[in-house]
Amino acid sequence: MPKLPFIQPNWPAPPNVHAASTLRSGGVSREPYDTFNLAAHVCDETQAVGENRRLLKAALRLSAEPSWLEQIHGDTVVEASPAQARPPRADASVARSAGRVCAILTADCLPVLFCSRDGDRVAAAHAGWRGLAAGILDTTVGSLGLPGSELMAWLGPAISQRAYEVGDDVRIAMLARDSGFASAFAPNARGRWQCDLYQLARRNLMQLGVQAIYGGGYCTYDDADRFYSFRRDGQCGRMATLVWMTESH
C-alpha cells in the first residue's frame, strides 16, 4: 500500500466511520501543483490528477472512487455517488451506506466532516465564507435527518484568522445571518477585518444543536510545507478531506 501523509481526524467516531485529510506531498503533480493535487479543475495535467487519485484510493483502501463535487460556494447537498458522469454542482455530500465516500476539495476554505453517533451516516461540507453565509452547514445537518445532538463534526485544515483578511462585504453577509457572528471578525490597521472561519463554523454548528465539535487550529496559509493555500499562492493544487463508512461487524 502506498505510504502517503494524512491528517487523521481526532474525533471519537464509531469504529466503522473512517476519515482523512490529505497533505500536499506524496504525489506526482509538477509545480505549481506539487505534488499531491487532487483537483481536476485547476489546470494541472489530467494524467497527474488521475494518478494522484489512484494513489489516494489505494492508500486509504477505498472500495469506491470518492464522490467528487463541482464546488460552487452554495448550499446544495447531494447523496454521495461514485457513478456520476460528471461531478454534481454542490458543496456537500451525504452517505448512508458503506462504499460511498464523501469528499471535499480545499486550499483555504474550511472542510467540515460529520458522522452520526451510531455510525450509520456521514457527510462532508465545503464551508468557505460564502458557503457559511448561504447556510451550507444548515442544509448538510438537515440532509442527515438527525437532531444535532446525535451528530459530531470535525473541522479540517483552513486558513486561520491571523492570515485571512476580508472586506466589509464578508462581515455584512455573515452578520445578516446572525449578529453574533461579529465576534469572529477583528478589525485590522488597514480598515479591514481578520475573519475566523473556525469560530463562524463552531457557532453555526452549535446553533444547529451540534455540540460535539472537534478539530480546528490549522492554518493552510502559514504551513506551506503541508498545505496548499490559494490566498498565499494563487495557482495551486487542492487537498481532499474525506469521510466514509465500512460495514459494521
Rosetta blueprint (number, residue, H / E / L):
1 M L
2 P L
3 K L
4 L L
5 P L
6 F E
7 I E
8 Q L
9 P L
10 N L
11 W L
12 P L
13 A L
14 P L
15 P L
16 N L
17 V E
18 H E
19 A E
20 A E
21 S E
22 T E
23 L L
24 R L
25 S L
26 G L
27 G L
28 V L
29 S L
30 R L
31 E L
32 P L
33 Y L
34 D L
35 T L
36 F L
37 N L
38 L L
39 A L
40 A L
41 H L
42 V L
43 C L
44 D L
45 E L
46 T H
47 Q H
48 A H
49 V H
50 G H
51 E H
52 N H
53 R H
54 R H
55 L H
56 L H
57 K H
58 A H
59 A H
60 L L
61 R L
62 L L
63 S L
64 A L
65 E L
66 P L
67 S E
68 W L
69 L L
70 E E
71 Q L
72 I L
73 H L
74 G L
75 D L
76 T L
77 V E
78 V E
79 E E
80 A L
81 S L
82 P L
83 A L
84 Q L
85 A L
86 R L
87 P L
88 P L
89 R E
90 A L
91 D L
92 A E
93 S E
94 V E
95 A E
96 R L
97 S L
98 A L
99 G L
100 R L
101 V E
102 C E
103 A E
104 I E
105 L E
106 T E
107 A L
108 D L
109 C L
110 L E
111 P E
112 V E
113 L E
114 F E
115 C E
116 S E
117 R L
118 D L
119 G L
120 D L
121 R L
122 V E
123 A E
124 A E
125 A E
126 H E
127 A E
128 G L
129 W H
130 R H
131 G H
132 L H
133 A H
134 A H
135 G L
136 I H
137 L H
138 D H
139 T H
140 T H
141 V H
142 G H
143 S H
144 L H
145 G L
146 L L
147 P L
148 G H
149 S H
150 E H
151 L E
152 M E
153 A E
154 W E
155 L E
156 G L
157 P L
158 A L
159 I L
160 S L
161 Q H
162 R H
163 A H
164 Y L
165 E E
166 V E
167 G L
168 D H
169 D H
170 V H
171 R H
172 I H
173 A H
174 M H
175 L H
176 A H
177 R H
178 D L
179 S H
180 G H
181 F H
182 A H
183 S H
184 A H
185 F E
186 A E
187 P E
188 N L
189 A L
190 R L
191 G L
192 R L
193 W E
194 Q E
195 C E
196 D L
197 L H
198 Y H
199 Q H
200 L H
201 A H
202 R H
203 R H
204 N H
205 L H
206 M H
207 Q H
208 L L
209 G L
210 V L
211 Q L
212 A E
213 I E
214 Y E
215 G E
216 G L
217 G L
218 Y L
219 C L
220 T L
221 Y L
222 D L
223 D L
224 A L
225 D L
226 R L
227 F L
228 Y L
229 S L
230 F H
231 R H
232 R H
233 D H
234 G L
235 Q L
236 C L
237 G L
238 R L
239 M E
240 A E
241 T E
242 L E
243 V E
244 W E
245 M E
246 T L
247 E L
248 S L
249 H L
